[in-house]
């Protein structure tokens, strides 16, 4: 008991490690809460499974095949482009913190701000090139279903119907 | 065996923050239904208790007593892990939100404790929130995949893709704030907005980007494609029932509250309000140093909750105002509009700090 209290007190001391100690306690409390709620629900609820209840839901029909279906490859491309930008973000966080520091700007006579801004612009610029490339290549466009125009082999030219319609006007619903 | 008073107060604050977060999440469900009813000219829940105020309790009891199915095709442990992860990440984020200034407590004459009303003030608060929110997608992903249901899988993939797309512009909007404040601690950022000196006046574009991304990260309408009922039945939680479904729904409401709290801390001054110095002076004048400070903190905390709850209401308001996006529109907005805008916002902020600020300062001299 004594050592436990010592341990808890050490966690709460006011340096950096102990701050994360509090977050650790926070997480432990959250896990305890979640597990206890699940356990309580398990004790309270009825448990009468049967085959019908345990089938996978598929709009009331018997499920067909496995659920691991093929999906659009664009999701994968988006994840790849995301990776590029997330790494960029991680590098920008420390930059943003030192960018506006008054002491650094004063020491360098205002040169620091311009220098770091230009530096950042070059860094981001290279990555924006990547985004522009993906954009121009159409990787950011989501595939939309293209309507298929059926090909009909007929001697009547395709625009004849159009001409007929234009000449006589389209019959409206009221004039039938 | 003497335990520090500060330690006890700290433990009480941790439990209190959990309690308040859960309570607000519970009553957000009630609020959502009442707001929806109001906007659709209905009455809404009014049977359980006065004005239906006990409805969230009745819902919780229902969640506890419902039978729980784990589909025979599902991967059992991942199926259980999914909602738990979702709930855990949602609960973890509230650790670093500064709810109020600080509570002063005199344990012995001349020995005054100054305890911030916050679970923990880490110096990388924003990075912590940002990281934990990114983890949130795993809960949906794991749950949706483990269900072994086609609708769930599609919902989970949509959620993952949507969250990562909007995370980037959210991070870029936060970076513009960091450039102004020069600190990653949320408490520092809030303290710099003392009185009415709120960041929204300096970062209007950043705010619009941030709030749009917050909607997308919380999977709320108009970005609720991972669970849109007209296309995917229930999306990633189609197969869930009982308490596990409750976790998913609850996590969504906790996320809503936490993101509202983040919006009010980052852009609307947190517990600061115009004229707070005058109020504080009046209070310390009439109530004494310590009691006056504590009452002032209480008022600040109430202001913070008022701001946060307004944004929770805003989420509901938008839900019944805007229709849902199509998926290609969602992706276009994220990649082709918000990311370039956020980049421009950063460059504008940098230019303003380096060029406009010295100009204004020299003009005022």
Interface residues (C-beta under 8 A of the other chain):
Chain A: X1 X2 X5 X8 X9 X12 X16 X19 X20 X22 X23 X25 X26 X27 X29 X30 X31 X33 X34 X37 X38 X40 X41 X42 X44 X45 X46 X47 X48 X49 X51 X53 X54 X55 X56 X57 X58 X59 X63 X66 X67 X68 X69 X71 X75 X78 X79 X81 X82 X85 X86 X89 X92 X93 X96 X97 X98 X99 X100 X101 X110 X113 X114 X117 X120 X121 X124 X128 X131 X135 X140 X141 X142 X144
Chain B: X1 X3 X4 X6 X7 X10 X14 X15 X18 X63 X64 X65 X66 X67 X68 X69 X70 X71 X72 X73 X74 X80 X84 X87 X88 X91 X92 X95 X96 X119 X120 X121 X122 X123 X127 X128 X147 X148 X149 X150 X151 X152 X153 X154 X157 X160 X161 X164 X165 X167 X168 X171 X172 X175 X176 X178 X179 X180 X181 X182 X183 X184 X233 X238 X239 X242 X243 X244 X247 X327 X328 X331 X332 X335 X336 X339 X343 X346 X347 X350 X351 X353 X354 X358
